Structures are given as structure tokens and as C-alpha cells.
Amino acid sequence: MQASLPGLDPARLASALADPELLAAGTGLTLRARLMSGAEGLDIVLDAGQPQAQPMRGEAEIALEAPGATWLGVLSALPPPGSQSFTALQLKNPEARIAGDPLHIAQARAFLERLPELLRPPLPATPPTPRDLSGITGRYRTLQTAEESFEIFVEEAGQGVPVVLLHTAGADARQYQALLADPQLTARHRLIAFDAPFHGRSSPPLGWDGGAYRLTQARYLDWVGAFLRDVVAEPAVLVGCSMGAAITLVAAAEIPELLRGAIALEPPLRAPGRRNPFLAHAAVATGLHNAAYVRGLMSPSSPEAQRRRAGWIYAQGGPGIYAGDLSFYSDEFDGAVVGPRIDTARVPLQLLTGEYDYSAPPEQGEELARLIPGAVFRRMPGLGHFPMTEDPDHFLQYFRPALEAVATVRQSAD
């Protein structure tokens, strides 16, 4: 059929519909999805696992409509922020209109996220830096908190100034493995990353009753404080991303005596927009859905293999854990309250935000920096919400100097 959408290459469309990842995402899905620009458009019909492009006909379960100029951006090799993914179009692009039953959209999200990626011209590929993970050691440690005792999994590499790395909501410490395998960092720093309780390889305690998990600011601060006091056992540079960035700011304000510096990656001012009822839902394959939901936050220029790996971590999250983390990240945390309480003379602070992040966008990082005298903010072009995982080579260009800036400043006396 003749492609009838601005910027759409018919040959690329035909190739996209045979993509292995797209086919896997469509397993068990029956769908007519309509892509439209005014009177132009086409339907992507998925039946019995095989997608086909067809002329618009009848009713579609899901319809995505946008002006021609928006489609040209979506289908360009490097789309602008807000047009990089289906979920970005759905949540953050005022030019796009998406119609359909929310449950059906959730069930089809992985398919709909993959499709625009395939319809773009490929960017020039840059070979990734080879990394040897064999220098990373992992073991279990007991974390004694005010709540109870947890057995948590800790990864570590290098020697020198301790740097504690906090993962994002619903994920685990594997997000930082590229940093733990970076010789320039490990030559002078002791990098430590742990899976928070209920995350990754840190199983729930045996006394857990199986009820819904919920993270609060007080609970999370207790976990981080106990880890710094009892496991690290000396003042450390605290680095956190997203939810981890939020608690890093809280720690800088509340327990500065345990820190010698802080770096907040993708720090939110407030992040209510991450709530989604299908992150933990009996009618949705949440591993598939949640991986796609976060994939939309990444930069389209980040290597595809790295973006896929970043999503894979989310596909393995425990039931309800991502949603439970958002009780803190999206419902409770308020950077406008926490930020002004941070004394950067005592805890030097760097804020780094990727330009494609719409959960904690660069504008929020800039606002946080204005609220925290002495804080340094830097925007990271070409990166999204998971910079250390989606494109570690590019991210390290920003992280190394930020770490150098905070790690070499001595703590002020109490």
C-alpha cells in the first residue's frame, strides 16, 4: 500500500513490521492502531501475531493523531524532546492526541513504543566501550533499620573515596555496572551500589506478609542512612538517579554528617506525572508494560542495545514495586521544601539532567539549582532519564567532572 503519513518511508514501514522485537511485543495482542495526520493516515493491524499496514477503515481501538510537522519530527532520525516515543507523545506533547481505552493502550504499550523507533532512519552507530565486569564484587550484607533487618545485595569496585550509587524507582543496582567497570573511576574511588530492599537481588524479608509495598520518605531515608553508617562506615559521595536523586537531596538536608558530597541525576522538583494504574494491574503484563513505559523516557540517540538493557531491568521488577516506589517519588517528595534546607558549604551538590527526560525535565533541575544556593546544574544533551544505563559512554563525559568537583571538597566542620 502507499504510505500516507508525513515523513513515513514505505520501505522502512515494511521492514519494521518484520522486526523481531516488535513481533515479540505483539504476542497475544489483537489490535487496530491508527496513525493519522488530518485526512491522511494508515492502520497497523495486528492479528494472530502478524502486523500488517492497511488503509484506514472502520473503527480503530487506538488512534494517534498529530499535525504533519509533528509527524516529521517523530519520524526523523533524531526527534526533538517530547516526540521521541509513543509515551512521550501521550504524556508530554500537546500536539498529539491519543484515543482509545486506557487498558488496551497499556496492553499494547510495548508494541506502540517499539513501532516509532523502527520507522526512523537509523543514526550512525558508535561502537560501545568494552567493559569488563569481572572486577565487580557482589555479596549480601545485613541492613539493620528502624523498621527491621534486611538482607541486601551490594556490588562494589575500586578503591579510594567512597561513592554510593542509588538506583531508580522499580529498578536495581545493575543500572550502574558500566560505572563500576570504568577504570578511570575505580582508580580513585570506591564505587558501591546496592539493591534496595524488595528490589533486584534484595528479596523481601521473610516476615513480609505479601501485602502491597509502599515506600515513604522516612522509610527510604532510614535505609540510606543505615547503609552509609553501617556498611560504608565513612562519609561518602552520594549519587542517586530519579527516585534515588530525590532521596539524595533529602539525605543532603537531613544527614549531612554522613556525606562528603552529592550528585543528583535527573532530580525532580515534583514528579506527579509518573503515576499510572497499569504499573501493577492483573489485566496487564506489567513486566512488558513497565519496561516500555520507561523506555519512552530515554534519548533516541542512546544505543538501542543499551536502551533495551535498561528496560530489561524494569521487566524483572517485583509485582507492585515500581508503583510502590512512586508513593515517595511522585506523591510525597517536594524539592521546593527539601532543596532550601541543603547547605552546599557542607555538602557540595551537582545536578545533572538529560534533555529527553520528561519525568524530571531539565527545567526542574534548573529550578532546584535556584532554590539551593551553591548547587551546580548541568543539562546533558543527547541523554534521557537513565543516563548511566542508556548511554554510559556519553554520560561519563558529564559524570566524571561532576564527581571530581564534589569528591575533592573537604567537609566543613560540624
C-alpha positions, 0 to 999 in steps of 0.5 A: 500500500502507499504510505500516507503519513508525513515523513513515513518511508514505505520501505522502512514501514515494511521492514519494521513490521518484520522486526523481531522485537516488535513481533515479540511485543505483539504476542497475544495482542489483537489490535487496530492502531491508527496513525493519522495526520488530518485526512491522511493516515494508515492502520497497523493491524495486528492479528494472530501475531502478524502486523500488517499496514492497511488503509484506514477503515472502520473503527480503530481501538487506538488512534494517534493523531498529530499535525504533519510537522509533528509527524516529521519530527517523530519520524526523523532520525533524531526527534526533538524532546517530547516526540521521541516515543509513543509515551512521550507523545501521550504524556508530554506533547500537546500536539498529539492526541491519543484515543482509545481505552486506557487498558488496551493502550497499556496492553499494547504499550510495548508494541506502540513504543517499539513501532516509532523507533523502527520507522526512523532512519537509523543514526550512525552507530558508535561502537560501545566501550568494552567493559569488563565486569569481572572486577565487580564484587557482589555479596549480601550484607545485613541492613539493620533499620528502624523498621527491621533487618534486611538482607541486601545485595551490594556490588562494589569496585575500586578503591579510594573515596567512597561513592554510593550509587542509588538506583531508580524507582522499580529498578536495581543496582545493575543500572550502574555496572558500566560505572563500576567497570570504568577504570578511570573511576575505580582508580580513585574511588570506591564505587558501591551500589546496592539493591534496595530492599524488595528490589533486584537481588534484595528479596523481601524479608521473610516476615513480609506478609505479601501485602502491597509495598509502599515506600515513604520518605522516612522509610527510604531515608532510614535505609540510606542512612543505615547503609552509609553508617553501617556498611560504608562506615565513612562519609561518602559521595552520594549519587542517586538517579530519579527516585534515588536523586530525590532521596539524595537531596533529602539525605543532603538536608537531613544527614549531612554528617554522613556525606562528603558530597552529592550528585543528583541525576535527573532530580525532580522538583515534583514528579506527579506525572509518573503515576499510572494504574497499569504499573501493577494491574492483573489485566496487564503484563506489567513486566512488558508494560513497565519496561516500555513505559520507561523506555519512552523516557530515554534519548533516541540517540542512546544505543538501542542495545543499551536502551533495551538493557535498561528496560530489561531491568524494569521487566524483572521488577517485583509485582507492585514495586515500581508503583510502590516506589512512586508513593515517595517519588511522585506523591510525597517528595517536594524539592521546593521544601527539601532543596532550601534546607541543603547547605552546599558549604557542607555538602557540595551538590551537582545536578545533572539532567538529560534533555529527553527526560520528561519525568524530571525535565531539565527545567526542574533541575534548573529550578532546584539549582535556584532554590539551593544556593551553591548547587551546580546544574548541568543539562546533558544533551543527547541523554534521557532519564537513565543516563548511566544505563542508556548511554554510559559512554556519553554520560561519563563525559558529564559524570566524571567532572561532576564527581571530581568537583564534589569528591575533592571538597573537604567537609566543613566542620560540624 
